[in-house]
């Protein structure tokens, strides 16, 4: 039986948009090759760090939520350690409450995205 995991990783801010997308694609493909099921992914963009890492004050954040066997996570994290574009990463196993919260958060975000264009068109028509 596979477990539910969530990984957030921070890429160095010196990457171009294209390099950042390539890095995200690489880790997505690693998960899929290992037989994991990607439930959700989010690009949080360039954010300030709480403290400098390798003399850098910001980084590109990316989130992956996936289902996989425990041995997949070990191999997956090894790839993070080997990639110089990744400054930090954290993978956590999600319990049923975390999974429910994550689904609720995604649904709220989806509802806001659906409602936002309607609000904009109303203000334009007035």
VOKOL-561663 format. One record per residue: chain; residue number from 1; x, y, z of N, C-alpha, C in turn. Coordinates in Angstrom, 1 decimal, always signed. Example, Ala and Ser with C-alpha at 12.3 -4.5 7.8 and 13.67 -1.06 7.14 Angstrom:
# residues 2
chaine A, num 1, nX +13.2, nY -5.7, nZ +7.8, caX +12.3, caY -4.5, caZ +7.8, cX +13.2, cY -3.3, cZ +7.8
chaine A, num 2, nX +12.8, nY -2.2, nZ +7.1, caX +13.7, caY -1.1, caZ +7.1, cX +12.9, cY +0.0, cZ +7.9
This chain:
# residues 126
chaine A, num 1, nX +0.8, nY -1.2, nZ +0.0, caX +0.0, caY +0.0, caZ +0.0, cX +0.9, cY +1.3, cZ +0.0
chaine A, num 2, nX +0.5, nY +2.2, nZ -0.8, caX +1.3, caY +3.4, caZ -0.9, cX +0.9, cY +4.5, cZ +0.1
chaine A, num 3, nX +1.8, nY +5.3, nZ +0.5, caX +1.5, caY +6.4, caZ +1.5, cX +1.4, cY +7.7, cZ +0.7
chaine A, num 4, nX +0.8, nY +8.7, nZ +1.4, caX +0.6, caY +10.0, caZ +0.9, cX +1.7, cY +10.9, cZ +1.4
chaine A, num 5, nX +2.4, nY +11.6, nZ +0.5, caX +3.5, caY +12.5, caZ +0.9, cX +3.4, cY +13.9, cZ +0.3
chaine A, num 6, nX +4.1, nY +14.8, nZ +0.9, caX +4.1, caY +16.2, caZ +0.3, cX +5.6, cY +16.6, cZ +0.4
chaine A, num 7, nX +6.1, nY +17.1, nZ -0.7, caX +7.5, caY +17.6, caZ -0.7, cX +7.5, cY +19.1, cZ -1.1
chaine A, num 8, nX +8.2, nY +19.9, nZ -0.4, caX +8.4, caY +21.3, caZ -0.8, cX +9.9, cY +21.4, cZ -1.0
chaine A, num 9, nX +10.3, nY +22.0, nZ -2.2, caX +11.7, caY +22.2, caZ -2.3, cX +12.0, cY +23.6, cZ -2.8
chaine A, num 10, nX +13.2, nY +24.1, nZ -2.5, caX +13.6, caY +25.5, caZ -2.8, cX +14.7, cY +25.4, cZ -3.8
chaine A, num 11, nX +14.5, nY +26.1, nZ -5.0, caX +15.6, caY +26.1, caZ -6.0, cX +16.3, cY +27.5, cZ -5.9
chaine A, num 12, nX +17.5, nY +27.5, nZ -6.3, caX +18.3, caY +28.7, caZ -6.2, cX +17.7, cY +29.8, cZ -7.1
chaine A, num 13, nX +17.8, nY +31.0, nZ -6.6, caX +17.1, caY +32.1, caZ -7.4, cX +17.9, cY +32.6, cZ -8.6
chaine A, num 14, nX +19.1, nY +32.0, nZ -8.9, caX +19.8, caY +32.4, caZ -10.0, cX +19.4, cY +31.7, cZ -11.3
chaine A, num 15, nX +18.4, nY +30.8, nZ -11.2, caX +17.9, caY +30.1, caZ -12.3, cX +17.0, cY +30.9, cZ -13.2
chaine A, num 16, nX +17.1, nY +30.7, nZ -14.5, caX +16.2, caY +31.4, caZ -15.4, cX +14.8, cY +30.7, cZ -15.3
chaine A, num 17, nX +13.8, nY +31.3, nZ -15.8, caX +12.4, caY +30.7, caZ -15.8, cX +12.5, cY +29.3, cZ -16.4
chaine A, num 18, nX +13.2, nY +29.2, nZ -17.6, caX +13.3, caY +27.9, caZ -18.3, cX +14.0, cY +26.8, cZ -17.4
chaine A, num 19, nX +15.1, nY +27.2, nZ -16.8, caX +15.9, caY +26.3, caZ -15.9, cX +15.1, cY +25.8, cZ -14.8
chaine A, num 20, nX +14.3, nY +26.7, nZ -14.2, caX +13.4, caY +26.4, caZ -13.1, cX +12.4, cY +25.3, cZ -13.5
chaine A, num 21, nX +11.8, nY +25.6, nZ -14.7, caX +10.8, caY +24.6, caZ -15.2, cX +11.4, cY +23.3, cZ -15.5
chaine A, num 22, nX +12.6, nY +23.3, nZ -16.0, caX +13.3, caY +22.0, caZ -16.3, cX +13.6, cY +21.2, cZ -15.0
chaine A, num 23, nX +13.9, nY +21.9, nZ -14.0, caX +14.2, caY +21.3, caZ -12.7, cX +12.9, cY +20.7, cZ -12.1
chaine A, num 24, nX +11.8, nY +21.4, nZ -12.2, caX +10.5, caY +20.9, caZ -11.7, cX +10.1, cY +19.7, cZ -12.5
chaine A, num 25, nX +10.3, nY +19.7, nZ -13.9, caX +10.0, caY +18.6, caZ -14.8, cX +10.8, cY +17.4, cZ -14.4
chaine A, num 26, nX +12.1, nY +17.6, nZ -14.1, caX +13.0, caY +16.5, caZ -13.8, cX +12.5, cY +15.7, cZ -12.6
chaine A, num 27, nX +12.1, nY +16.5, nZ -11.5, caX +11.6, caY +15.8, caZ -10.3, cX +10.2, cY +15.2, cZ -10.5
chaine A, num 28, nX +9.4, nY +15.8, nZ -11.3, caX +8.1, caY +15.2, caZ -11.7, cX +8.3, cY +13.9, cZ -12.4
chaine A, num 29, nX +9.2, nY +13.8, nZ -13.3, caX +9.5, caY +12.6, caZ -14.1, cX +10.1, cY +11.5, cZ -13.2
chaine A, num 30, nX +11.0, nY +11.9, nZ -12.3, caX +11.6, caY +10.9, caZ -11.4, cX +10.4, cY +10.2, cZ -10.6
chaine A, num 31, nX +9.5, nY +11.0, nZ -10.1, caX +8.4, caY +10.4, caZ -9.3, cX +7.6, cY +9.5, cZ -10.2
chaine A, num 32, nX +7.3, nY +9.9, nZ -11.4, caX +6.5, caY +9.1, caZ -12.3, cX +7.2, cY +7.8, cZ -12.7
chaine A, num 33, nX +8.5, nY +7.9, nZ -12.9, caX +9.3, caY +6.7, caZ -13.3, cX +9.3, cY +5.7, cZ -12.1
chaine A, num 34, nX +9.3, nY +6.2, nZ -10.9, caX +9.3, caY +5.3, caZ -9.7, cX +7.9, cY +4.7, cZ -9.4
chaine A, num 35, nX +6.9, nY +5.1, nZ -10.2, caX +5.6, caY +4.5, caZ -10.0, cX +4.7, cY +5.3, cZ -9.1
chaine A, num 36, nX +5.1, nY +6.5, nZ -8.7, caX +4.3, caY +7.4, caZ -7.8, cX +3.2, cY +8.0, cZ -8.6
chaine A, num 37, nX +2.2, nY +8.4, nZ -7.9, caX +1.0, caY +9.1, caZ -8.5, cX +1.0, cY +10.5, cZ -7.9
chaine A, num 38, nX +1.2, nY +11.5, nZ -8.8, caX +1.2, caY +12.9, caZ -8.4, cX -0.2, cY +13.3, cZ -8.2
chaine A, num 39, nX -0.6, nY +13.7, nZ -7.0, caX -1.9, caY +14.1, caZ -6.7, cX -2.1, cY +15.6, cZ -7.0
chaine A, num 40, nX -1.0, nY +16.4, nZ -6.7, caX -1.1, caY +17.9, caZ -6.9, cX +0.2, cY +18.5, cZ -6.9
chaine A, num 41, nX +0.4, nY +19.5, nZ -7.7, caX +1.7, caY +20.3, caZ -7.6, cX +1.4, cY +21.8, cZ -7.7
chaine A, num 42, nX +2.2, nY +22.6, nZ -7.1, caX +2.0, caY +24.0, caZ -7.1, cX +3.4, cY +24.7, cZ -7.2
chaine A, num 43, nX +3.4, nY +25.8, nZ -8.0, caX +4.6, caY +26.6, caZ -8.1, cX +4.3, cY +27.8, cZ -7.2
chaine A, num 44, nX +5.0, nY +28.0, nZ -6.1, caX +4.8, caY +29.1, caZ -5.2, cX +5.6, cY +30.3, cZ -5.6
chaine A, num 45, nX +6.5, nY +30.2, nZ -6.6, caX +7.2, caY +31.3, caZ -7.2, cX +8.4, cY +31.7, cZ -6.3
chaine A, num 46, nX +9.0, nY +32.9, nZ -6.6, caX +10.1, caY +33.4, caZ -5.9, cX +9.7, cY +34.0, cZ -4.6
chaine A, num 47, nX +10.3, nY +33.5, nZ -3.5, caX +9.9, caY +34.1, caZ -2.2, cX +11.2, cY +34.4, cZ -1.4
chaine A, num 48, nX +11.0, nY +35.3, nZ -0.5, caX +12.1, caY +35.6, caZ +0.5, cX +12.3, cY +34.4, cZ +1.4
chaine A, num 49, nX +13.5, nY +34.1, nZ +1.8, caX +13.8, caY +33.1, caZ +2.7, cX +13.9, cY +33.7, cZ +4.1
chaine A, num 50, nX +13.6, nY +32.9, nZ +5.1, caX +13.6, caY +33.4, caZ +6.5, cX +15.0, cY +33.7, cZ +6.9
chaine A, num 51, nX +16.0, nY +33.0, nZ +6.4, caX +17.4, caY +33.2, caZ +6.7, cX +18.2, cY +32.9, cZ +5.4
chaine A, num 52, nX +19.4, nY +33.5, nZ +5.2, caX +20.1, caY +33.2, caZ +4.0, cX +20.6, cY +31.7, cZ +3.9
chaine A, num 53, nX +20.5, nY +31.2, nZ +2.7, caX +21.1, caY +29.8, caZ +2.4, cX +22.1, cY +30.0, cZ +1.3
chaine A, num 54, nX +23.3, nY +29.6, nZ +1.6, caX +24.4, caY +29.8, caZ +0.6, cX +24.5, cY +31.2, cZ +0.1
chaine A, num 55, nX +24.4, nY +32.2, nZ +1.0, caX +24.4, caY +33.6, caZ +0.7, cX +23.3, cY +34.1, cZ -0.2
chaine A, num 56, nX +22.2, nY +33.4, nZ -0.3, caX +21.1, caY +33.7, caZ -1.1, cX +19.9, cY +34.0, cZ -0.2
chaine A, num 57, nX +19.2, nY +35.1, nZ -0.5, caX +18.1, caY +35.5, caZ +0.4, cX +16.7, cY +35.2, cZ -0.1
chaine A, num 58, nX +16.6, nY +34.6, nZ -1.3, caX +15.3, caY +34.2, caZ -1.9, cX +15.5, cY +32.9, cZ -2.7
chaine A, num 59, nX +14.4, nY +32.3, nZ -3.1, caX +14.5, caY +31.0, caZ -3.8, cX +13.1, cY +30.7, cZ -4.4
chaine A, num 60, nX +13.1, nY +29.9, nZ -5.5, caX +11.9, caY +29.4, caZ -6.1, cX +11.3, cY +28.2, cZ -5.3
chaine A, num 61, nX +10.1, nY +28.3, nZ -4.9, caX +9.5, caY +27.3, caZ -4.1, cX +8.6, cY +26.4, cZ -5.0
chaine A, num 62, nX +8.6, nY +25.1, nZ -4.8, caX +7.7, caY +24.2, caZ -5.6, cX +7.2, cY +23.1, cZ -4.6
chaine A, num 63, nX +5.9, nY +22.8, nZ -4.7, caX +5.3, caY +21.8, caZ -3.9, cX +4.8, cY +20.6, cZ -4.8
chaine A, num 64, nX +5.1, nY +19.4, nZ -4.3, caX +4.6, caY +18.2, caZ -4.9, cX +3.8, cY +17.4, cZ -3.9
chaine A, num 65, nX +2.6, nY +17.0, nZ -4.2, caX +1.8, caY +16.1, caZ -3.3, cX +1.7, cY +14.8, cZ -4.1
chaine A, num 66, nX +2.1, nY +13.6, nZ -3.5, caX +2.1, caY +12.4, caZ -4.3, cX +1.8, cY +11.2, cZ -3.4
chaine A, num 67, nX +1.5, nY +10.1, nZ -4.1, caX +1.3, caY +8.8, caZ -3.4, cX +2.4, cY +7.9, cZ -3.9
chaine A, num 68, nX +3.1, nY +7.2, nZ -3.0, caX +4.2, caY +6.4, caZ -3.4, cX +4.5, cY +5.4, cZ -2.3
chaine A, num 69, nX +5.3, nY +4.4, nZ -2.6, caX +5.9, caY +3.5, caZ -1.7, cX +7.0, cY +4.2, cZ -0.9
chaine A, num 70, nX +7.2, nY +3.8, nZ +0.4, caX +8.2, caY +4.4, caZ +1.2, cX +9.6, cY +4.4, cZ +0.6
chaine A, num 71, nX +10.0, nY +3.3, nZ -0.1, caX +11.3, caY +3.2, caZ -0.7, cX +11.5, cY +4.2, cZ -1.8
chaine A, num 72, nX +10.4, nY +4.7, nZ -2.4, caX +10.5, caY +5.7, caZ -3.5, cX +11.0, cY +7.0, cZ -2.9
chaine A, num 73, nX +10.6, nY +7.4, nZ -1.7, caX +10.9, caY +8.6, caZ -1.1, cX +12.4, cY +8.7, cZ -0.9
chaine A, num 74, nX +13.0, nY +7.6, nZ -0.4, caX +14.4, caY +7.6, caZ -0.2, cX +15.2, cY +7.9, cZ -1.4
chaine A, num 75, nX +14.9, nY +7.2, nZ -2.5, caX +15.5, caY +7.4, caZ -3.8, cX +15.3, cY +8.8, cZ -4.3
chaine A, num 76, nX +14.1, nY +9.3, nZ -4.1, caX +13.7, caY +10.6, caZ -4.6, cX +14.5, cY +11.7, cZ -3.9
chaine A, num 77, nX +14.6, nY +11.6, nZ -2.6, caX +15.4, caY +12.6, caZ -1.8, cX +16.9, cY +12.6, cZ -2.2
chaine A, num 78, nX +17.4, nY +11.4, nZ -2.6, caX +18.8, caY +11.3, caZ -3.0, cX +19.0, cY +12.2, cZ -4.2
chaine A, num 79, nX +18.0, nY +12.2, nZ -5.1, caX +18.1, caY +13.1, caZ -6.3, cX +18.2, cY +14.6, cZ -5.9
chaine A, num 80, nX +17.4, nY +15.0, nZ -4.9, caX +17.5, caY +16.3, caZ -4.4, cX +18.9, cY +16.7, cZ -3.9
chaine A, num 81, nX +19.5, nY +15.8, nZ -3.2, caX +20.8, caY +16.0, caZ -2.6, cX +21.8, cY +16.1, cZ -3.7
chaine A, num 82, nX +21.6, nY +15.4, nZ -4.8, caX +22.6, caY +15.4, caZ -5.9, cX +22.5, cY +16.6, cZ -6.9
chaine A, num 83, nX +21.4, nY +17.3, nZ -6.8, caX +21.1, caY +18.4, caZ -7.7, cX +21.5, cY +19.8, cZ -7.1
chaine A, num 84, nX +22.5, nY +20.4, nZ -7.7, caX +23.0, caY +21.7, caZ -7.2, cX +22.0, cY +22.8, cZ -7.3
chaine A, num 85, nX +21.0, nY +22.7, nZ -8.1, caX +19.9, caY +23.7, caZ -8.2, cX +19.0, cY +23.8, cZ -7.1
chaine A, num 86, nX +19.0, nY +22.7, nZ -6.3, caX +18.1, caY +22.6, caZ -5.1, cX +18.8, cY +23.0, cZ -3.8
chaine A, num 87, nX +18.3, nY +24.0, nZ -3.2, caX +19.0, caY +24.5, caZ -1.9, cX +18.5, cY +23.8, cZ -0.7
chaine A, num 88, nX +17.2, nY +23.5, nZ -0.6, caX +16.6, caY +22.8, caZ +0.5, cX +15.4, cY +22.0, cZ +0.0
chaine A, num 89, nX +15.0, nY +20.9, nZ +0.7, caX +13.8, caY +20.2, caZ +0.4, cX +13.3, cY +19.6, cZ +1.7
chaine A, num 90, nX +12.0, nY +19.3, nZ +1.8, caX +11.5, caY +18.6, caZ +2.9, cX +10.3, cY +17.8, cZ +2.4
chaine A, num 91, nX +10.3, nY +16.5, nZ +2.8, caX +9.3, caY +15.6, caZ +2.4, cX +8.6, cY +15.1, cZ +3.7
chaine A, num 92, nX +7.3, nY +15.2, nZ +3.8, caX +6.6, caY +14.8, caZ +5.0, cX +5.5, cY +13.7, cZ +4.6
chaine A, num 93, nX +5.3, nY +12.8, nZ +5.4, caX +4.2, caY +11.8, caZ +5.2, cX +3.0, cY +12.4, cZ +5.8
chaine A, num 94, nX +1.9, nY +12.4, nZ +5.0, caX +0.7, caY +13.0, caZ +5.4, cX -0.3, cY +12.0, cZ +6.0
chaine A, num 95, nX -0.9, nY +12.4, nZ +7.1, caX -1.9, caY +11.6, caZ +7.7, cX -3.3, cY +12.0, cZ +7.2
chaine A, num 96, nX -4.3, nY +11.3, nZ +7.6, caX -5.7, caY +11.6, caZ +7.0, cX -6.1, cY +13.0, cZ +7.2
chaine A, num 97, nX -5.7, nY +13.6, nZ +8.3, caX -6.1, caY +15.0, caZ +8.6, cX -5.4, cY +16.0, cZ +7.6
chaine A, num 98, nX -4.1, nY +15.7, nZ +7.4, caX -3.3, caY +16.6, caZ +6.5, cX -3.8, cY +16.5, cZ +5.1
chaine A, num 99, nX -4.2, nY +15.3, nZ +4.7, caX -4.8, caY +15.0, caZ +3.3, cX -6.1, cY +15.8, cZ +3.2
chaine A, num 100, nX -6.9, nY +15.7, nZ +4.2, caX -8.2, caY +16.4, caZ +4.1, cX -8.0, cY +17.9, cZ +4.1
chaine A, num 101, nX -7.1, nY +18.4, nZ +4.9, caX -6.8, caY +19.9, caZ +4.9, cX -6.3, cY +20.3, cZ +3.5
chaine A, num 102, nX -5.4, nY +19.5, nZ +2.9, caX -4.8, caY +19.8, caZ +1.6, cX -5.9, cY +19.9, cZ +0.5
chaine A, num 103, nX -6.8, nY +18.9, nZ +0.6, caX -7.9, caY +18.9, caZ -0.4, cX -8.8, cY +20.1, cZ -0.2
chaine A, num 104, nX -9.1, nY +20.4, nZ +1.0, caX -10.0, caY +21.6, caZ +1.3, cX -9.3, cY +22.9, cZ +0.8
chaine A, num 105, nX -8.0, nY +23.0, nZ +1.1, caX -7.2, caY +24.2, caZ +0.6, cX -7.2, cY +24.3, cZ -0.9
chaine A, num 106, nX -7.1, nY +23.2, nZ -1.6, caX -7.1, caY +23.2, caZ -3.1, cX -8.4, cY +23.6, cZ -3.6
chaine A, num 107, nX -9.5, nY +23.1, nZ -3.0, caX -10.9, caY +23.4, caZ -3.4, cX -11.2, cY +24.9, cZ -3.2
chaine A, num 108, nX -10.7, nY +25.4, nZ -2.0, caX -11.0, caY +26.9, caZ -1.8, cX -10.2, cY +27.7, cZ -2.8
chaine A, num 109, nX -9.0, nY +27.3, nZ -3.1, caX -8.2, caY +28.0, caZ -4.1, cX -8.9, cY +28.0, cZ -5.5
chaine A, num 110, nX -9.4, nY +26.8, nZ -5.8, caX -10.1, caY +26.6, caZ -7.1, cX -11.4, cY +27.5, cZ -7.2
chaine A, num 111, nX -12.1, nY +27.5, nZ -6.1, caX -13.3, caY +28.3, caZ -6.0, cX -13.0, cY +29.8, cZ -6.2
chaine A, num 112, nX -11.9, nY +30.3, nZ -5.6, caX -11.5, caY +31.7, caZ -5.7, cX -11.1, cY +32.0, cZ -7.2
chaine A, num 113, nX -10.4, nY +31.0, nZ -7.8, caX -10.0, caY +31.2, caZ -9.2, cX -11.2, cY +31.3, cZ -10.1
chaine A, num 114, nX -12.2, nY +30.5, nZ -9.8, caX -13.4, caY +30.5, caZ -10.7, cX -14.2, cY +31.8, cZ -10.4
chaine A, num 115, nX -14.3, nY +32.3, nZ -9.2, caX -15.0, caY +33.5, caZ -8.8, cX -14.3, cY +34.7, cZ -9.3
chaine A, num 116, nX -13.0, nY +34.8, nZ -9.3, caX -12.3, caY +36.0, caZ -9.6, cX -12.6, cY +36.6, cZ -11.0
chaine A, num 117, nX -12.6, nY +35.8, nZ -12.1, caX -13.0, caY +36.4, caZ -13.4, cX -14.3, cY +37.0, cZ -13.4
chaine A, num 118, nX -15.3, nY +36.4, nZ -12.7, caX -16.7, caY +37.0, caZ -12.7, cX -16.7, cY +38.3, cZ -12.0
chaine A, num 119, nX -15.9, nY +38.5, nZ -11.0, caX -15.9, caY +39.8, caZ -10.3, cX -15.3, cY +40.9, cZ -11.2
chaine A, num 120, nX -14.2, nY +40.5, nZ -11.9, caX -13.5, caY +41.4, caZ -12.8, cX -14.5, cY +41.9, cZ -13.9
chaine A, num 121, nX -15.2, nY +41.0, nZ -14.5, caX -16.1, caY +41.4, caZ -15.6, cX -17.2, cY +42.3, cZ -15.1
chaine A, num 122, nX -17.7, nY +42.1, nZ -13.9, caX -18.8, caY +43.0, caZ -13.3, cX -18.3, cY +44.4, cZ -13.2
chaine A, num 123, nX -17.1, nY +44.6, nZ -12.7, caX -16.5, caY +45.9, caZ -12.6, cX -16.3, cY +46.6, cZ -13.9
chaine A, num 124, nX -15.9, nY +45.8, nZ -14.9, caX -15.7, caY +46.3, caZ -16.3, cX -17.0, cY +46.8, cZ -16.9
chaine A, num 125, nX -18.1, nY +46.1, nZ -16.7, caX -19.4, caY +46.4, caZ -17.3, cX -20.0, cY +47.6, cZ -16.7
chaine A, num 126, nX -19.7, nY +48.0, nZ -15.5, caX -20.3, caY +49.1, caZ -14.8, cX -20.0, cY +50.4, cZ -15.4
